[in-house]
Amino acid sequence: MSLTPLPWSDQVPARLRERVGQALAGAVAVTPEEVIERAVALTRPILQDGAGGRGTALDLLAADAMVTHALHQLADNPERFEDGCAVAMTALSSMVPTGD
């Protein structure tokens, strides 16, 4: 199952569209799971470095848009929904600092 293109409206800022495109660049099969993994890869350094502020806003917005879209795609495919959500939860929870 490949991900359908993101349904951008003309109200979505071009920079956000471009950032999502950059995050997905080079993907062979853009599946919901792949999109979530790439959103995690975009977000993990921000959480690990303790960086924050306005400089990370675009990456966080892009990751949010990617995860939201991937979950919508999974919801449209009931036979894959449960397994896809389990993959998503595992990937997203991997970003939680362990306190080490």
MDAnalysis code that builds the backbone (N, CA, C; Angstrom):
import MDAnalysis as mda
import numpy as np

u = mda.Universe.empty(300, n_residues=100, atom_resindex=np.repeat(np.arange(100), 3), trajectory=True)
u.add_TopologyAttr("name", ["N", "CA", "C"] * 100)
u.add_TopologyAttr("resid", np.arange(1, 101))
u.add_TopologyAttr("resname", ["MET", "SER", "LEU", "THR", "PRO", "LEU", "PRO", "TRP", "SER", "ASP", "GLN", "VAL", "PRO", "ALA", "ARG", "LEU", "ARG", "GLU", "ARG", "VAL", "GLY", "GLN", "ALA", "LEU", "ALA", "GLY", "ALA", "VAL", "ALA", "VAL", "THR", "PRO", "GLU", "GLU", "VAL", "ILE", "GLU", "ARG", "ALA", "VAL", "ALA", "LEU", "THR", "ARG", "PRO", "ILE", "LEU", "GLN", "ASP", "GLY", "ALA", "GLY", "GLY", "ARG", "GLY", "THR", "ALA", "LEU", "ASP", "LEU", "LEU", "ALA", "ALA", "ASP", "ALA", "MET", "VAL", "THR", "HIS", "ALA", "LEU", "HIS", "GLN", "LEU", "ALA", "ASP", "ASN", "PRO", "GLU", "ARG", "PHE", "GLU", "ASP", "GLY", "CYS", "ALA", "VAL", "ALA", "MET", "THR", "ALA", "LEU", "SER", "SER", "MET", "VAL", "PRO", "THR", "GLY", "ASP"])
u.atoms.positions = np.array([
    [0.845, -1.180, 0.000],
    [0.000, 0.000, 0.000],
    [0.886, 1.237, 0.000],
    [0.831, 1.988, -1.057],
    [1.562, 3.244, -1.120],
    [0.676, 4.354, -0.606],
    [1.308, 5.346, -0.079],
    [0.596, 6.488, 0.458],
    [0.111, 7.364, -0.681],
    [-1.126, 7.780, -0.611],
    [-1.609, 8.721, -1.609],
    [-0.981, 10.078, -1.330],
    [-0.868, 10.912, -2.339],
    [-0.243, 12.214, -2.133],
    [-0.925, 13.005, -1.019],
    [-0.123, 13.790, -0.344],
    [-0.677, 14.616, 0.718],
    [-1.669, 15.596, 0.125],
    [-2.838, 15.705, 0.724],
    [-3.885, 16.573, 0.183],
    [-3.684, 18.031, 0.605],
    [-2.737, 18.690, -0.024],
    [-2.442, 20.067, 0.353],
    [-3.504, 21.007, -0.180],
    [-3.819, 21.974, 0.619],
    [-4.689, 23.042, 0.143],
    [-3.817, 24.252, -0.116],
    [-4.379, 25.237, -0.752],
    [-3.599, 26.441, -1.022],
    [-3.337, 27.243, 0.255],
    [-3.908, 26.809, 1.365],
    [-3.694, 27.491, 2.638],
    [-2.480, 26.951, 3.391],
    [-1.920, 25.834, 2.929],
    [-0.736, 25.268, 3.572],
    [0.483, 26.034, 3.065],
    [1.285, 26.559, 3.981],
    [2.464, 27.323, 3.541],
    [3.402, 26.490, 2.676],
    [3.946, 27.125, 1.664],
    [4.855, 26.445, 0.744],
    [6.047, 25.852, 1.481],
    [6.555, 26.540, 2.499],
    [7.713, 26.019, 3.245],
    [7.381, 24.693, 3.917],
    [6.157, 24.538, 4.412],
    [5.756, 23.275, 5.034],
    [5.685, 22.173, 3.985],
    [5.078, 22.468, 2.855],
    [5.016, 21.481, 1.765],
    [6.421, 21.056, 1.355],
    [7.320, 22.021, 1.230],
    [8.691, 21.720, 0.833],
    [9.401, 20.874, 1.885],
    [9.194, 21.182, 3.163],
    [9.878, 20.433, 4.232],
    [9.415, 18.989, 4.264],
    [8.121, 18.761, 4.083],
    [7.610, 17.386, 4.026],
    [8.209, 16.674, 2.814],
    [8.269, 17.358, 1.687],
    [8.866, 16.770, 0.494],
    [10.317, 16.376, 0.716],
    [11.060, 17.233, 1.417],
    [12.455, 16.922, 1.724],
    [12.550, 15.694, 2.629],
    [11.674, 15.622, 3.611],
    [11.702, 14.496, 4.555],
    [11.358, 13.176, 3.873],
    [10.565, 13.232, 2.826],
    [10.158, 12.016, 2.121],
    [11.015, 11.725, 0.891],
    [11.945, 12.615, 0.581],
    [12.766, 12.456, -0.618],
    [13.535, 11.130, -0.582],
    [13.556, 10.485, -1.717],
    [14.307, 9.243, -1.841],
    [13.578, 7.998, -1.382],
    [12.382, 8.149, -0.873],
    [11.624, 6.972, -0.431],
    [11.226, 6.155, -1.651],
    [11.460, 4.865, -1.568],
    [11.122, 3.979, -2.681],
    [9.629, 3.693, -2.669],
    [9.129, 3.240, -1.552],
    [7.698, 2.960, -1.394],
    [7.212, 3.794, -0.215],
    [6.473, 4.824, -0.516],
    [6.020, 5.719, 0.542],
    [4.757, 5.133, 1.172],
    [4.978, 4.245, 2.123],
    [3.883, 3.626, 2.859],
    [3.610, 4.444, 4.117],
    [2.465, 4.272, 4.748],
    [2.216, 4.981, 6.005],
    [3.313, 4.712, 7.037],
    [3.773, 3.487, 7.103],
    [4.813, 3.146, 8.076],
    [6.118, 3.886, 7.772],
    [6.467, 3.983, 6.501],
    [7.673, 4.701, 6.092],
    [7.553, 6.191, 6.423],
    [6.388, 6.751, 6.189],
    [6.174, 8.168, 6.486],
    [6.330, 8.415, 7.987],
    [5.796, 7.520, 8.791],
    [5.924, 7.663, 10.247],
    [7.390, 7.544, 10.668],
    [8.105, 6.582, 10.098],
    [9.526, 6.433, 10.422],
    [10.316, 7.691, 10.066],
    [9.994, 8.280, 8.944],
    [10.686, 9.506, 8.545],
    [10.282, 10.689, 9.424],
    [9.059, 10.715, 9.885],
    [8.641, 11.763, 10.824],
    [9.394, 11.620, 12.145],
    [9.571, 10.395, 12.577],
    [10.343, 10.133, 13.794],
    [11.789, 10.577, 13.596],
    [12.365, 10.254, 12.442],
    [13.746, 10.652, 12.160],
    [13.894, 12.172, 12.141],
    [12.862, 12.856, 11.736],
    [12.872, 14.318, 11.714],
    [12.773, 14.894, 13.123],
    [12.034, 14.224, 13.980],
    [11.760, 14.730, 15.326],
    [12.788, 14.307, 16.363],
    [13.322, 13.114, 16.232],
    [14.226, 12.563, 17.254],
    [15.385, 13.498, 17.612],
    [16.095, 14.075, 16.650],
    [17.215, 14.951, 17.021],
    [16.778, 16.167, 17.843],
    [15.617, 16.654, 17.585],
    [15.112, 17.810, 18.337],
    [14.921, 17.425, 19.795],
    [14.347, 16.248, 20.020],
    [14.111, 15.797, 21.389],
    [15.415, 15.417, 22.089],
    [16.306, 14.773, 21.378],
    [17.558, 14.322, 21.987],
    [18.482, 15.486, 22.329],
    [18.509, 16.482, 21.482],
    [19.397, 17.615, 21.700],
    [18.810, 18.633, 22.669],
    [17.542, 18.451, 22.996],
    [16.890, 19.424, 23.858],
    [16.723, 20.764, 23.160],
    [16.920, 20.727, 21.848],
    [16.729, 21.947, 21.070],
    [15.247, 22.283, 21.073],
    [14.956, 23.444, 20.802],
    [13.560, 23.835, 20.761],
    [13.455, 25.234, 20.225],
    [12.330, 25.771, 20.380],
    [12.140, 27.132, 19.931],
    [11.710, 27.213, 18.485],
    [11.750, 28.414, 18.009],
    [11.239, 28.695, 16.673],
    [12.020, 27.984, 15.569],
    [13.287, 27.732, 15.799],
    [14.114, 27.095, 14.781],
    [13.702, 25.671, 14.464],
    [12.976, 25.039, 15.358],
    [12.557, 23.654, 15.133],
    [11.082, 23.548, 14.742],
    [10.400, 24.662, 14.709],
    [8.952, 24.644, 14.470],
    [8.584, 24.007, 13.137],
    [9.298, 24.330, 12.083],
    [8.963, 23.791, 10.765],
    [9.113, 22.271, 10.737],
    [10.193, 21.768, 11.337],
    [10.369, 20.313, 11.383],
    [9.259, 19.648, 12.188],
    [8.884, 20.241, 13.301],
    [7.814, 19.654, 14.121],
    [6.470, 19.700, 13.407],
    [6.187, 20.789, 12.716],
    [4.942, 20.868, 11.945],
    [4.927, 19.846, 10.816],
    [6.063, 19.681, 10.154],
    [6.147, 18.703, 9.068],
    [5.947, 17.287, 9.603],
    [6.590, 16.969, 10.720],
    [6.434, 15.639, 11.312],
    [4.978, 15.394, 11.711],
    [4.346, 16.390, 12.289],
    [2.942, 16.264, 12.673],
    [2.060, 16.009, 11.451],
    [2.280, 16.764, 10.394],
    [1.498, 16.578, 9.169],
    [1.704, 15.184, 8.589],
    [2.937, 14.714, 8.636],
    [3.251, 13.396, 8.088],
    [2.568, 12.282, 8.871],
    [2.651, 12.338, 10.190],
    [2.030, 11.302, 11.024],
    [0.517, 11.337, 10.861],
    [-0.041, 12.526, 10.870],
    [-1.497, 12.651, 10.711],
    [-1.945, 12.045, 9.391],
    [-1.256, 12.367, 8.326],
    [-1.624, 11.846, 7.014],
    [-1.474, 10.325, 6.962],
    [-0.390, 9.813, 7.525],
    [-0.167, 8.363, 7.520],
    [-1.282, 7.638, 8.279],
    [-1.679, 8.181, 9.419],
    [-2.752, 7.545, 10.199],
    [-4.089, 7.624, 9.472],
    [-4.329, 8.695, 8.758],
    [-5.549, 8.782, 7.942],
    [-5.540, 7.704, 6.872],
    [-4.381, 7.489, 6.261],
    [-4.273, 6.451, 5.240],
    [-4.522, 5.067, 5.834],
    [-3.989, 4.824, 7.011],
    [-4.235, 3.538, 7.674],
    [-5.710, 3.371, 8.010],
    [-6.347, 4.426, 8.431],
    [-7.772, 4.354, 8.785],
    [-8.625, 4.016, 7.569],
    [-8.150, 4.393, 6.392],
    [-8.883, 4.083, 5.165],
    [-8.674, 2.644, 4.707],
    [-7.842, 1.902, 5.418],
    [-7.531, 0.525, 5.049],
    [-7.725, -0.353, 6.301],
    [-8.967, -0.672, 6.653],
    [-9.261, -1.358, 7.917],
    [-8.478, -2.643, 8.160],
    [-8.175, -3.391, 7.111],
    [-7.461, -4.649, 7.328],
    [-6.003, -4.425, 7.758],
    [-5.468, -3.248, 7.550],
    [-4.096, -2.934, 7.969],
    [-4.053, -1.975, 9.154],
    [-5.204, -1.476, 9.554],
    [-5.240, -0.412, 10.553],
    [-4.572, -0.800, 11.871],
    [-4.952, -1.931, 12.427],
    [-4.418, -2.320, 13.740],
    [-2.906, -2.526, 13.698],
    [-2.426, -3.277, 12.725],
    [-0.981, -3.514, 12.615],
    [-0.229, -2.219, 12.330],
    [-0.793, -1.390, 11.467],
    [-0.150, -0.120, 11.145],
    [-0.071, 0.799, 12.349],
    [-1.121, 0.823, 13.141],
    [-1.110, 1.651, 14.351],
    [-0.103, 1.124, 15.373],
    [0.052, -0.181, 15.449],
    [1.045, -0.753, 16.358],
    [2.452, -0.347, 15.933],
    [2.712, -0.374, 14.633],
    [4.008, 0.077, 14.116],
    [4.209, 1.549, 14.442],
    [3.161, 2.346, 14.244],
    [3.242, 3.782, 14.520],
    [3.524, 4.041, 15.994],
    [2.828, 3.367, 16.871],
    [3.026, 3.587, 18.305],
    [4.442, 3.187, 18.737],
    [4.944, 2.094, 18.194],
    [6.305, 1.671, 18.515],
    [7.309, 2.715, 18.038],
    [7.139, 3.184, 16.816],
    [8.058, 4.181, 16.264],
    [7.986, 5.486, 17.045],
    [6.787, 5.946, 17.319],
    [6.634, 7.216, 18.035],
    [7.136, 7.124, 19.470],
    [6.897, 6.003, 20.110],
    [7.345, 5.867, 21.497],
    [8.864, 5.734, 21.594],
    [9.511, 5.386, 20.487],
    [10.966, 5.273, 20.501],
    [11.645, 6.628, 20.703],
    [10.910, 7.694, 20.546],
    [11.472, 9.026, 20.723],
    [11.477, 9.482, 22.173],
    [10.751, 8.793, 23.019],
    [10.646, 9.211, 24.418],
    [11.973, 9.003, 25.113],
    [12.525, 10.063, 25.699],
    [13.796, 9.904, 26.403],
    [13.664, 8.873, 27.534],
    [14.698, 8.064, 27.688],
    [14.666, 7.005, 28.709],
    [15.211, 7.474, 30.045],
    [15.824, 8.646, 30.086],
    [16.356, 9.144, 31.327],
    [17.770, 8.679, 31.605],
    [18.364, 8.001, 30.620],
    [19.752, 7.534, 30.787],
    [20.729, 8.676, 30.696],
])
